[in-house]
Amino acid sequence: MNLREEIRNSRNAADVPPTPFPAPEWPNVSGQLFLRVMTPREVDLLFAGVGEGETDFRAPFVSHVLCDANGVRVLSDEDAEWLAFKELPVIERAYQMGREINGLTEENRKGVQKNSGGTAEGGSPSSSAAPSTPVTAST
């Protein structure tokens, strides 16, 4: 089998087991929530059209990564509207954990930049899906 076929036959995002997400702030669902790995296409669509100064980014991201034990999203894109009014500590924890499992942290970006040797204008890797400014999902 050639390299292309090896890559094609490797695991997909859906094959990665979801990560348990503790949510003691939400006792009725705590222990039932998980965070999932997104596909590159999902990340690109979520962060498409990011404009500088946009600030509504946590709730849309969390609505994409919050899932059940089978990796199925439990929230829709529209649910981000009311999710934005929930307690910040639980949303921030889901946001940070979701970024970590999806490789979207600043540390991951620096590692990609250091390992690739090349950067886009502004010093960030051109292929990075993690925005340096807050984003608004427009899906």
Sequence and secondary structure as in RCSB ss.txt:
>XXXX:A:sequence
MNLREEIRNSRNAADVPPTPFPAPEWPNVSGQLFLRVMTPREVDLLFAGVGEGETDFRAPFVSHVLCDANGVRVL
SDEDAEWLAFKELPVIERAYQMGREINGLTEENRKGVQKNSGGTAEGGSPSSSAAPSTPVTAST
>XXXX:A:secstr
  HHHHHHTS  GGGS  EE   TTSTTTTTS EE    HHHHHHHTTT  TT    HHHHHHHHEE TTS BSS
 STTHHHHTTS HHHHHHHHHHHHHHTT SHHHHHHHHHHH    TTSS TT  S SS      
